[in-house]
Amino acid sequence: MKYGITDNWKVINDESQVEEIIQESYSNPVVLFKNSDRCGVSYGVLSRFKEEMAEANNGGVSFYILDVVSHRDIASLFAQKLNVRHESPQALVIERGMCGYHKSHWNISFTELMSYIANQRMN
């Protein structure tokens, strides 16, 4: 895979990663955080998300981050493949090749997202 890692996040920077990430979701849940460095809301939401994340056990969940300004084509490809409207900032949970959970802007919550994943694991 062609990515770097930042604060336990895998950075998406190549279209080939889209299919790899979707395939990975069949083994364990994947969180995709779409972010814009040019947006104050994105900055605030990501900062809050990382604070909550630092205090928690991530329990086998993979976290990916996508800079939508630099990689609009990749963001569009995810939207198309997962049948989810593109927004930024946006957090998606991908499981078994599908997006089961997505939130955008100030509705993004690490705690809520992880609660969703825990509930899915119990079912």
C-alpha positions in Angstrom: 0.0 0.0 0.0 1.2 3.5 -0.8 0.5 5.5 2.4 2.2 7.2 5.3 1.0 7.1 8.9 0.2 10.2 10.9 -0.9 9.9 14.6 -2.1 6.3 14.1 -3.8 7.3 10.8 -3.0 5.9 7.4 -2.9 8.6 4.8 -4.7 8.1 1.6 -2.9 9.5 -1.4 -3.5 7.1 -4.3 -6.6 5.9 -6.1 -5.5 2.3 -5.8 -6.0 2.5 -2.1 -9.8 2.9 -2.5 -10.3 -0.8 -3.5 -7.7 -2.0 -0.9 -9.5 -0.2 1.9 -12.9 -1.5 0.8 -11.4 -5.0 0.8 -9.9 -4.5 4.2 -13.3 -3.6 5.5 -14.3 -7.3 5.1 -11.8 -8.2 7.8 -12.3 -5.3 10.2 -14.1 -2.0 10.3 -12.4 0.9 8.6 -13.0 4.6 9.5 -12.4 7.1 6.7 -12.1 10.7 7.7 -12.3 13.2 4.9 -10.7 16.5 5.7 -9.8 19.8 4.2 -6.8 21.7 5.6 -8.4 24.9 4.2 -11.5 24.7 6.3 -11.8 25.9 9.9 -14.7 23.5 10.6 -12.6 20.6 9.4 -9.7 21.6 11.6 -11.9 21.9 14.6 -13.8 18.7 14.1 -10.6 16.7 13.4 -8.9 18.2 16.5 -11.9 17.2 18.7 -12.0 13.7 17.1 -8.2 13.2 17.7 -8.6 14.3 21.4 -11.4 11.7 21.9 -9.4 9.1 20.0 -6.3 9.6 22.2 -8.3 8.6 25.3 -9.8 5.5 23.9 -9.0 1.9 22.8 -9.4 1.7 19.0 -10.1 -2.0 19.2 -8.8 -3.3 15.8 -10.3 -0.5 13.8 -8.2 1.0 11.0 -8.3 4.8 10.6 -7.6 6.5 7.3 -7.5 10.2 6.5 -8.0 11.8 3.1 -7.1 15.4 2.2 -10.1 16.3 -0.1 -8.4 19.4 -1.4 -5.4 17.5 -2.7 -7.3 14.4 -3.7 -10.8 15.4 -4.8 -10.7 12.5 -7.4 -10.2 10.0 -4.6 -13.0 11.5 -2.5 -15.3 11.3 -5.5 -14.4 7.7 -6.1 -15.2 6.8 -2.4 -18.5 8.6 -2.8 -19.3 6.7 -5.9 -18.2 3.2 -4.7 -19.9 3.6 -1.2 -23.0 5.4 -2.5 -22.6 8.3 -0.1 -22.8 12.0 -0.8 -19.4 13.7 -0.5 -19.0 16.2 2.3 -16.1 17.6 4.2 -15.3 17.1 7.0 -17.0 13.7 6.9 -16.4 10.4 8.8 -17.5 7.1 7.3 -17.4 3.6 8.8 -16.9 1.0 6.1 -17.8 -2.6 6.9 -18.1 -5.6 4.5 -17.6 -3.3 1.6 -20.4 -0.8 2.4 -20.7 2.4 4.3 -23.0 1.7 7.3 -22.4 5.0 9.1 -21.5 8.5 8.1 -21.6 11.9 9.7 -20.4 15.3 8.6 -19.3 18.6 10.0 -20.0 19.1 13.8 -22.1 15.9 13.9 -18.9 13.8 13.8 -18.1 12.2 17.2 -15.5 9.6 17.8 -17.4 8.3 20.8 -20.6 7.9 18.8 -18.7 6.3 15.9 -17.0 3.7 18.1 -20.4 3.0 19.8 -21.8 2.3 16.4 -19.0 -0.1 15.6 -19.4 -1.9 19.0 -23.1 -2.3 18.4 -22.5 -3.7 14.9 -20.0 -6.3 16.4 -22.7 -7.5 18.8 -25.2 -8.2 16.0 
